[in-house]
Amino acid sequence: MKRRILSLLLAVCTAVSLLALPAGAANSGTVTFSDVNDRNTAMAVESLRLMGVLDGYGDGTFRPGASLTRAQFCKMAVYAMNGEDELGRYSTVTVFPDVKPSYWASSYINMAAKGKGVIAGYADGQFHPERTVTVGQAVTILLRLLGYKDENLGGIWPQSYMAEAASIGMTDGVSTNAYAALTRAQAAQLFLNLLRANMVEGGSYAATLGTVVENVMLVSSTAKAPDGRENGLETAGGSIYQLASGKTSNGMLNGYKGTMVLDKQGKALTFVPDAVGSSKVITLSTAKATEITDITGVRYTLTSDTATYYNGKETTWGETYSWLNAGASVTLYLGAAGNVEYVFVGGGSTASAAVVVYEDHSAAGFDSLVGTGTTYTIYKNGVKATSADLRKYDVATYSTVTNTIRVCDTRISGYYEACSPNAKEPSKVTVLGHEFNVLSTAMESLSEFKPGDQITLLLTEDNQVAAAVKSGTSGASGNAVGIVKSASAGSASVDLLCGIHVEGKANLSDSTAAQLQGQLARVSSTKEGLNVSSLTGGVGGDLDVNARKLGNKSLADNVMIFRRDGGALTSVSLRELTSGIIARSQISYARTNWAGDVDLIVLGSADSSTVYYGRAVVQTSTAENGNETRTLAVEYGNGQRSEAIRTDNHISNGDYIYMGVKGGRITSLGSLTCLSGVANSAWSGDGAVTVAGRTYTVSDSVACYNRTTGTWMTLAAAHAYAAKADLYVRDGVVRVIEVN
């Protein structure tokens, strides 16, 4: 089946000449090229190098602008066919008079011409191996590898071949001048397009080489392979493939979706990154079952079944989104239509190496991650930054997917509980009851500690250990903060904002545990267990939503805002706060980041009221003395109703209201804003609705009332019952829905 291949990579490639290293030679170390500074070029080179189609020159250069000879291109074609095992039978024959058996490329040329029939000589009967290969000749060879024949195409050569190649995407990213000399960059693009193409009779070309495993995410190129070497290619699903060539990947392909191409023994010939779509790194504002919103307000739709890579394993979005908090860095892989096809929680790839910043404002060592001369962008905690924003003990990793340095300042302080395989060279360490993966760059600093010590771990963006320092080290204080999911007199479990879950014994009283339940807390540990303490205070001042200021402090671009709705915290974005000024009395905690900007706010005092949203239930009774008593309650579901409290307000029965309750008294009361007659077509999935140009968020558990039947129902049932509804809103959130 023919299909258009949309190029994601600006590829470049090379063949092997007499001056270059042999293309099929095994290389036990990682290889990068000093003259390849573009990340897309580097990734294309790596995909083809692993397969043996190309290699660099002995001086460490790649020379992407040089042209190729016909002999060099034949050698590339043979390796692209995985045909090197058949070369022996063509080494002593003479097919062309100007290609003697003594010529360095004779077996490649003879095999391509006589064995595979994909190349021919000139009218004079000779091959002219040292002539420059043209774009038209190269395209013809590769189309013949796909099974195309002259009789299939008709017309005049090379125009008919070029037209067919364009129609199937073979020449994407390549000059369409058939008579132009083919450069090494163009050759690589052609071969990469070949590996993504389909045969003329159907089925992928890559499948003719052995077996293909499609739609996988490559997360590591240094996993322990079946042969014991640490050069295995590991996918998000946990499969590890041994490289057939014995080479070691330089990691440029990590974090990409694509196809693993296996030989007949099940070893990996190469990994081919997908050409369709694009990737985008966002900083999360809110995450819902069918929608992601970034801090700029842009929304992305997806399904709960969308594949997601999170905390070292592949899962689904439905299993992941509830763990994510505002400020998290998320990479979205978008299809050609802009739909989310894959989610990678983090900057786009799992870290295999990291650099620790040991001086403020210093980017020393970053070139070792990306290559000398490479231009990149720095992001710190999900926000674009510069070297001036770097601080001592920050951790930097590199994302090949987005060509960005990902800087993280997450630090976990606690009791060093365990390690494996040993304390001198640990690959895993346990702190806060959580087992962390250890990067090789961290082993030296970790070797100075042993289980039983108090320690601070410096983490990468994807929660791997990059280094360790002694607890209490100046400038390296632990900063683990999370939402307490459960707490009792003897234990606690917390979802940290960095994206990991910790749990264990905790020295808490019954009253303290009750206060912590569902709240934001600071977490560390000692030998006795978890230390979990409430977050209060911090930066003071009123919150000016429109000016993006809290007191005299600016809000960070990735500010995380939590609001206490009743006894639990809910994450909200700044645009959801309709009040222009929020008084400092309604802010229980605010924190600043490295730049002095506010990056975390908790709205509502620590002892805030429980707030109910729903229909007013007003009851009156008259005492013997003639005095009238009036009570108010809020109904918010079938059989669900707040306590009835005496009041003299003027709320009417059936009004849609909010009511804050604490200690048997009403602390806040008011009517919800009504958006009437909103059509179902205004909804974006179940998580958001747009009315008059403004988008409102919707809770997964929003209460829906059917006025006709007098019963409460689910949102799905409300949509099915009526084509439009009345929405009742407060603070940019739909609190109650009524259908009729």
N, C-alpha and C positions, 0 to 999 in steps of 0.2 A: 504494500500500500504506500502510495506516495504521500509525503507530508512536507509541509514547509517547516524548516528548522530555523527558529529565531535565535540568532547568535547572542549569547550572554557574554562570551569571552572574546577579547581582542587577542587572538592566538598568534603564536609565533613558534617556529620550529626549525630544525636543521637536519640535514643528512650528514653522513660521515664521509669525509674526504681523507686523503692520505695524511693530512696534517692533523686530523681529529682523532680523538680516542675511538677505539672500535665500538660500534653502536651496541653490540650485544654483550659487551664485557660487563661482568658483575662489578658492582661498586658497593662495597660494604659500608661506606659512610654516606652521609647526606651530601647532596650536591646543590649548590646555587651558582649562578653565573654573575660575574662582576658587571657585565654590561646589560643585564636585564633588570630594569628598574620599575617596570610597570607590573603590577600584581596580576592582572589578567594574562599578560604574556607569560609570567612566571608559572602560573597555574597550568596553562596549556602545555608549556614545555615539560612540566613535571608529569602530566598524564601520559605523554608520549615517551618520555625518557624511561619511565618504569616499564613500559612495554618493549623497550629496545629499539623503537623506531628512530630515535635520535640520541645524540649525546653532544657534549661540548668539545671545545678544543683544549689542547694540553695546557694552554696558558690560563685556563679558567674563564675564558670568554665564550660567548654564544654567537656573536656576529649576526644578529637577526636581519640586517639589511643586505647581506651578500646574496648573490644568485646561486642557483644549483645547476649542476651538470646533469645530463641524462643518466649517467652512471650512478651518481649519488641518489637520484630520485628512484631508480630501480631498487637500490638497496633498501631505501625506506619502504617501498611497496612490499618487498619480501617480508620485512619484519611486521608490517601492518597486516599481512596475511598469516602471521605466526608460522611462516614456512621455513625458518632457518634449519630445521632438522632435515629437510630434503635437499639442502644445498650440495651435499656430497656427490649426488648422481649427476650434477651438471658442471662439475669442476674440470673435467677432462675433455668435454665436447667443444666443438667450434660451430657456432650457429652463424656468426657474422665474421667475415674475413678480417675486420679491423678489431675484433675482440678475441685475442688469443688466450689460451688457458693460463698464460703467465700474467695476464692483465688482472689487476687487483680486484676488479668487480665482475670478472667473467662469469662466475657461478650465479651471481645475482641477475645479471642481464640474461643469461641463458635460461634460467628458471622462469623469469618473467615473460620471456618471448616464447620459448618452446614448451615449458612445463605448464604455464598458466594461460598463455595466449592473451596477455593483457597489453603487450607492447610490440611494435613492429619496427623494422628498419626503414631506411630511405629507399627511393626508387633505384639508387645505384647499388642496392644490395648490402650496403654497409650500415652500421649502427651509429657511428659518430658519437662515441660515449662522452667525449669531452666538450661537446657542444652544450650550450645553455638550454635547459629544458624550458619550454614555453608554457604559459598558462593553459592553452588549448591542449597541448600534449598531456600535461599532468591531469587535467580534468578527464580526458579520454581514458587514461589508464585507470583512474579510480571508478569511473562509470562502468568500465568492463569488469572491475572487481565486484560491482553490484549486479552483474549479469546482463548488462545492456550490450546489444550487438548492433552493427551497422544497419542490418535490415530492420531492426526495431525503430530506428531513428529516422532514416531517410535523409533527404536534403543533402547539403554540401558540408563536408568537414572543413573547419571545426565548428561552423555556426550551429549545426543541428545538435552537436554534443553540448555546446555552451548553453543553448536554449533549454535543453532538457535538464542540465545541471542546475540552472537558475530556478526552474520550476519545482525542484525537490529540495532546494536550499543548499545544494552542494557548494555553490560559489558565494554563499553568504560571507561577507567580510573580505572578499577577494576581488581584485580587479577583473572586469569582464572583457578586457582586451586580450583576445585569444593569442595574439602574436607577441605579447610582451614577455620579457624574461621573468621567470618565476623566482621570487625571492624566498628566502628561507622562512620568513614570516608568513607569506602566503601559503607555502607548502604545509606549514603546521596547521593553518586554518583549514585547509582542504582535508588533511588527515583526521583532524578532530571532527569535522563534519561527516567524514566517512564513518567514523565509529558511532555516530548518532543516526546514521541513515538506514533506510530499509532496502532490501533486495528488490529487484524488479518483479520477482515472482511472489513477494511478500516475506515477512519476517525480517528481523533486524540483521544488519551486517555483523554486529558484534556477536550475535548468536552463532554465526558460522565458525567462530574461533573456539567455541566450547560451550559454556553456559553463562547466562547473564542473570544477575540479581538486580532488578530494577527498583527505583524509588527508595533507595537507602540513603541514610545520612552517614557520612564518614566523620567519626569523632576523634579518632586517634590513628597515627601512623607509627606508633612506637609500642604497640601492645605486644605481649609475649606470644609469639607465633608457635604453631605446633612443633617446629624444629628447635624451639628453645631460644631463638634469637628475638630481640626486642625490636622487630621491624614489621610486625604484623599490622594489617589494616583492619581496624575495628569499626563496626557500624553501630548506630544508635540502638539497634536491637540486641546488641551483645555478641554478635558473630565476629570471629577473628579469622582473617584469611592470610595465609602465608604467601609472600610474593614469589612468583615463579622465577623471577630474575635473580633473586637473592639480594636485590638492592635495598636501600633504605630511603623511604620518602622524606623529603625535607619539610613536610607538614603543610605545604601550600594548599593542599586539597581538603584539609580538615575543615569541618563545618559546612560542607557543601552536600546538597542532594545530588544523586546521580546514579550511575549504573556500575556495579562491580562486574568486570569481565573475567571469567575463570577459564583455565585450560581444562583439558579432558581429565586431569588428575585433581581438579578442584582447587588448584592454586590460582592466585590472582595474577592475571596478566597486567591489568591496570585498573584504575578507577576513572570513569569518564563523567565529569560534572555535567549536570543538565544544562541545556542551552536555552530552554524555554523559561520565561519569567524573569524575576528580579528579586532582590532581597532588600529589606529596609529595617534599620534598627530604630526602635522607638523607646521612649521612656513612658512607662505605664502610668495612666491616671486611674482607670478602673478596669476591672476584668469581670466579664459576665459569661454565662454559658454560651451565648451566641454572638458576643460582641466584645471588641477591645477598643478602648479609648485611650489615646495618648495625651500627653500634657498640653498639646496645642489644640485639643478638642477634636482631632480627626478620628473618625470611627472606622473600624474594619470588622466586617462580618465573617463568621466562620461557624462551623458546627461543633457539637460536643465530641464528634468522632475524629476531628482534625488531629493528625499525628503531631505529637509534641515531645520535644526532648527536654527533660527536666531532672536535675540532680543525678546525672549520670545514667539515665535510662530513658528508653523510648516509651511513651504512654499516650494518653489522649488528652485533648484540651478539657474535656469534661472532668477528668480526674485531677487536673492541674490547677484550673483557674482560681478555685477557692483558696489556694495556698498563696497566691500572689498579692502583693500589696503595692500601693502607689510608690513610684520611684524605681521600680524594678526595670532593668534593661531587657528588652525582648526583641528578638530578630524574627521578622515575618518573611516567609518565602511566598511571594505572590505569583499566581499564574498569569498567563497572557491576558486574561480578562480582569486582572486586578484582585481576584479572590485569594484568600489565604489558604495555601495548600499545606503549609508546615509551619510550626512554631518552635523556635529555639529560645529557651529561656536563658538569657545571657547575651553577650555581645555578638554571637554568631559562630563561635567555635569553642570547643573545650581546650583549655590551656594545656600545652605540653611543656612550656617553659615560661618563666616569669622573671622579671627584674624588680628588685626592691629598691625604692628610692631612699637613699641614706643622707641626702642633703636637701633642704628646702629649695624648690625651684629648679631642681636638677633633672635633666633627662638622660643622664649618663647611663649607657647600656642599652638604650632603646634600639640603636642600630643593630645590635646583636639579635633582636627579635625580628626585625623587618628587612635587614640587609642595608648595607651602606648606600647612601644616596637616594633611598626610597622616600617619596613624599607621603606623609600619612596625616591623619587627623587624630587628635587626642580627645577622648571622652573620659570624664571622671564621674563616677557614680551615675552614669547615664546621661550626663550633660556635657556639651562641648566645652572644652577647656584648653588652656595653653600650659606651657612649662611653668609659668608664673603661679599656677594653681596647684602645683605639686608640693607635697609636704613629706617630711621624713616619715618613713615607714609605710608610705603608700606602696601598692603593688601594681605593676603594669604587666599586661599580657597583650598579644597581638591577634587580631581577628583578620584572617585572610579574606573572609567573605566581604567585609566592608572596608578593608584597608584602614583599620583604626587601631590605635593603641587604647586598650581598655584599662583604665586606672580605677582601683578600688581601695577604700580605706576601712574595710570591715576588719575588726579585730576581736577575737574571742579570747577572753581571759578565764582561766579556771584550773581545776585540779587535773593533772595529767594522769588519766586513769589506766590506759593500756596502749600497747603498740604491737605491730607485727611487721616483719618477722622478728626484729630485734631493735633495741634502742639505738644502736650505732648506725644502722641503715634502715630506718622504718619506712615502709610504703603506706602504712595506715597508722593513724593515732586516734585515740578516743578522748574527747574532752566534752563536758556537758552531756555525757551519755551518748554523744553522736560520734560515729566513726568518720574521720576525714581522710580523703586521699591526699598523699604527700607527693609533691613534685620533686624531681631529682635535685632541683636547685635549693630545696629546703633541707636536704639531708644533713649538710654540714652544720647548720645552726641547730637542728634538732638533736644532733648527736651529743650536744652539750647538756642535754636533759635526760631524765629517766622517769618512768612512772613513779608518782608520789610527789613530784615537784609541782609548784604553782607556775603556770606558763601562760604566755599570750601568743596566740597563733595569728599570723598575718595572712589573710585570705585573698585569693583571686576573685574575680567577678563570679566565677562559677563554683565558688566555695571549696577550692582546693588550697592546701597549705603551701605557701610560697616561702615562708621563713617562720622562725620562732624567736621570741625574746623573753627575758625573765619578767614575770608579773611585777608591775610597779615601775617598769622602765619609763623614764620621762618621755612624754610624747607618744607613747604607745599604749595608752590606757584602753582597756576593753570597752567596746561600745555596742555590745549585743543588746538589741531592743526587740520586743515582740509582744504579740497578743496572747494573753493567758487563756488557753482553751479549757483547762480544768485545774482546779486547785483544791486541796484538802489539807487537813492538819498534818499529813505526812508526805504529800507528794504534789507535784505540779507538772503540767505539760504546757509548752509554749511554742507557738509558731513565730519564729524570728523573722523580722522584716527582710533579712538577707535571703530568705527562702529555704531555711532548714527547720526541722522540727526537733525539739529537745524535750526530754522528759526524765524524771527520776525522783528520788526522795528529796524532800525539801522541809526545812525546819520552819513550819508555818503554824500559827495558832488558828483556831476555827474562825475567829473574827477577821483576821488578816486574810485568810484564804477566801472568805466570802467577799471581801472588798476587792480582791485582785481578780476574781472571776470575770472573764471577758474584757479585762482592761489592758492597757499598754503598760509594760513593765520592763525594767532593766534586769538582765540575767548574767550571772557569773556562777562560779562554783568553788567549793572547798572540799576537803576530804569528807566532810559531813554531808555534802549533797549540794543541791541547787540553792543559790541565793536569788530570790525573786523579790523585787521591790518596786513600789509604785513610782511612776514618773509624775512629779508635780513641780510647779515653779518654772524655772528657766527664764527666758526672755520675757519682759513685761511690756504692756502697752495694749492699746486698742488695735484691732485688726481692720485696716482699711482695704476692703476687697477691691475696689476700683483702682486705687493707687498701688496695689500690691505691696503694702507696707504693714508691718506689725510694730507699733511704736515708731522708732526711728530706724528700724531695720528693714531692708528689702527682702521680699520673698524670693527664694531660689526658684529657678525654672522648674525644677522637679519636686517642688514642695509637696510633702505628704500631709494630708489633712484627714483626721478622724473625728467623728462626732459621736457622742454618747446618746444613742436613742434607747431610752430605757436603761437596762442593765448591761448592754453590750455596745461595742464600738462598731461603727460602719465607716468604710472609706468613702470619702467624697472628693470631688474635684473643686477647684476654686470657682469655676464657672457655675457650679450648682448653688453657690451661696448668694442668694438674692439680696440679703441685707447689705447695705453699703458699708456700715460700720458695725462691728461686733465688739461689744465692750470687753475690757480686760477681765471683768468678773466672770465672763462666760468662756474664758480660756484657761484650762487647767494646766497646760504645759506647752512650752514652745522651745525649740532647740535651734541653734545655729550650726552651720557647717564650717568648713575650713576657710571659706571666704567671708565669714561673718554674716551670711544671708540665712534667713530662717528656712529650714528644710523639713521641719516636723512640727505640726500643731495638733493639739487635742482640744476640741471644743466641748464646753460643758464642764462644770465644776466636778471635782472628784466625788462629791456626794449628790450628784444631780438627780433630778426626779425621773421617774418612769413616765414616758410620754406615750399616750394612746392616740391612735388615729381611727376615726370611724363615725358612726351615727350617734347623735345625742339621744339618750334615754332620760327623759325628764319625768319625775313622779312628784305629785303633791299630795299632802294629807293635812287634815285639819284636826287640831287637838280639841279637847273638851272646852278649853278656855277660848276657843275660836281662832287661835293663832295658826297660821298656815306654815307648814314645813315643806321645803322644796329640796329635792336631791337630784344630782346629775351623775350619770354614768356614761361610759362610751362602749357601744357594741361594735366589735370588729371581726366577728365571725360567728358561725353557727355555734351557740352555746358559749361564746367567748365574750366576756364583758368585764370592764373594770369595776372596782368597788364603787358603790354609790356614796357620794359625798354631799353633805348639806351645802347649799349655796343660794345666793339671792340674785344670781346673774340673769340675763334676759335671753339665754339660749333657748331655742324652741325644740320641741321633740322632733327628731328626724333630721335636724341640721347636721351637716358634715363638719366636724370640729377636730381640734387637737386639744388634749388636756394633759398637763403634767401633774403627777401625783407624788407626794412624799409625806410619809408619816400621817396619813389620813387627812391631808389637806391639799387643796388645789394650788399648785405653784405657778402654773401658766395655763392660759385658756384663750382660744380664739377660733375663728372660722377658717376653713380651708378655702383657697381660691379655686373657683370652678372654671374649667375649660369645657364648655358645653358642645355637644354634638360632634365629637372628634371621630372621624371615619377610621375604620380599621386599616385603610390604605396608608394612613399617616405613620404607622408603626414600622420600626426597623427591628424585625424579630420581636422578641418579647421584652427586650431590655431597654428600649428607648422609643420615644414618640416625639414627632416634630409638629408643633402648632404655631402658626403665624411666624415662621422662620426661626423659632427657638426650639431647641431639643431638650426634652425632660427625661431624666432617668427613671427607671421603674424597678422596684424591688422584686426579687424572684417570688416573694411571698405576699405581694400586694393583695389587699382585701378587696373583693369584688361583690357588689350587692345587686341582686335582681329585684327591682322595685315591684314588678308584676307578681312574682311568687313570694316575695318577702323572705328570700333565703340568700345565703352567701355562697359563692362559687369560686372556682379557680379562674385565672386569667384566660386560659385556653377555652374554658366553657363560656366565659363572657363573650369572647370573640365569636364563637360559634353561634351564640344566642342572638346577637344583634350586630348590624353592620356599623353602628356607631355607638358612642358612649359618652357619658359625662365624666371628666377626670377632675379629681380634687387634689390640689397641689400645695406643698409648702416647701420652701427652700430649694426650689428647682427639682423636687422629687415628687412623683405621683404617689400619693399616700393611699387613696381610696378611689375605686371606680364604681360607677353605677350604670346599669343597663336597664332598658325598659321595653 
